[in-house]
Amino acid sequence: MTNELAGKVCTPCRGGVPPMTSHEATQYLEQTPGWEPRSAETRIERTFKFANFKDALDFVDKVGAVAEREGHHPDIRFGWGYCTVELYTHKINGLHENDFIMAAKINSLAET
């Protein structure tokens, strides 16, 4: 199912739509292994581990390229051996299907 999400394209969210409910988010989390809810389930986050700083930086570059292509930009923290990615839809201050599409695409990057 993750591959199904990864095959989708993020659609522009202009606001005015409600964020996902906890129940909806839980169903999407089942399709995006490794991601966890944060901030009262208004965001999702995953930390990826790497052997060194360069590998983490390379991953950040790949995530950035996908984010630009999709027009959906995560918050990223990284350092020696790790990269933490946080996703939410700023316009609605909560979760949208786009966040899970990006999570699936980022998971695909980690598999390569």
C-alpha positions as CSV (number, residue, x, y, z in Angstrom):
1,M,0.0,0.0,0.0
2,T,3.0,2.3,0.6
3,N,3.8,2.0,-3.1
4,E,0.3,3.1,-3.9
5,L,0.7,6.3,-1.9
6,A,4.2,6.9,-3.3
7,G,2.7,6.8,-6.8
8,K,0.3,9.6,-6.1
9,V,1.1,13.3,-6.6
10,C,0.6,16.0,-3.9
11,T,-2.2,18.3,-4.8
12,P,-2.2,22.0,-3.8
13,C,-4.0,22.6,-0.5
14,R,-5.2,26.2,-0.4
15,G,-6.8,25.9,3.1
16,G,-10.4,25.9,3.9
17,V,-10.5,22.1,4.4
18,P,-10.4,20.5,7.8
19,P,-7.4,18.5,8.8
20,M,-7.7,14.7,9.0
21,T,-9.3,13.1,12.0
22,S,-7.2,10.9,14.3
23,H,-9.0,7.9,12.8
24,E,-8.2,8.9,9.2
25,A,-4.5,9.6,10.2
26,T,-4.3,6.2,11.8
27,Q,-5.4,4.4,8.6
28,Y,-2.7,6.3,6.6
29,L,0.0,5.6,9.3
30,E,-0.6,1.9,8.7
31,Q,0.5,2.5,5.1
32,T,3.6,4.5,6.0
33,P,5.8,2.4,8.2
34,G,8.1,4.1,10.6
35,W,6.1,7.4,10.8
36,E,4.7,8.4,14.2
37,P,2.1,11.0,15.2
38,R,3.3,14.1,16.9
39,S,1.8,17.3,18.4
40,A,-1.6,15.9,19.3
41,E,-1.7,14.1,16.0
42,T,-1.5,17.2,13.9
43,R,1.9,16.2,12.5
44,I,3.9,13.0,11.6
45,E,7.6,12.4,12.1
46,R,10.2,9.8,11.3
47,T,13.9,9.6,12.2
48,F,16.2,7.9,9.7
49,K,19.6,6.6,10.8
50,F,22.8,6.8,8.8
51,A,26.4,5.7,9.1
52,N,27.8,9.3,9.1
53,F,27.1,12.9,8.4
54,K,27.6,12.8,4.7
55,D,25.0,10.0,4.2
56,A,22.5,12.0,6.3
57,L,23.2,15.1,4.2
58,D,22.8,13.2,1.0
59,F,19.5,11.9,2.2
60,V,18.4,15.5,3.1
61,D,19.3,16.6,-0.5
62,K,17.1,13.8,-1.9
63,V,14.2,14.6,0.4
64,G,14.6,18.3,-0.6
65,A,14.4,17.4,-4.3
66,V,11.2,15.4,-3.9
67,A,9.7,18.2,-1.8
68,E,10.4,20.7,-4.5
69,R,9.0,18.5,-7.2
70,E,5.8,17.8,-5.1
71,G,5.4,21.3,-3.8
72,H,5.1,20.0,-0.3
73,H,7.9,20.9,2.1
74,P,8.7,19.1,5.3
75,D,10.6,20.4,8.3
76,I,14.0,18.6,8.4
77,R,16.5,18.3,11.2
78,F,19.8,16.4,10.7
79,G,23.2,15.8,12.1
80,W,25.8,13.2,12.3
81,G,24.1,9.9,11.6
82,Y,20.5,11.0,11.6
83,C,17.8,12.9,9.7
84,T,14.4,13.7,11.3
85,V,11.6,14.6,8.9
86,E,8.4,16.2,10.2
87,L,5.3,16.6,7.9
88,Y,2.1,18.5,8.2
89,T,0.1,20.8,6.0
90,H,0.8,24.4,7.1
91,K,-2.4,25.8,5.5
92,I,-4.6,23.7,7.7
93,N,-2.2,23.3,10.6
94,G,-2.8,19.6,10.5
95,L,-2.6,16.4,8.5
96,H,-3.7,16.0,4.9
97,E,-3.3,13.1,2.4
98,N,-0.3,15.0,0.9
99,D,1.6,14.4,4.2
100,F,1.3,10.7,3.8
101,I,2.1,10.8,0.1
102,M,5.3,12.6,1.0
103,A,6.0,10.1,3.8
104,A,5.6,7.2,1.4
105,K,7.9,8.9,-1.1
106,I,10.5,9.6,1.6
107,N,10.3,6.0,2.7
108,S,11.1,4.9,-0.9
109,L,14.2,7.1,-0.8
110,A,15.4,5.4,2.3
111,E,15.0,2.0,0.7
112,T,17.4,2.9,-2.2
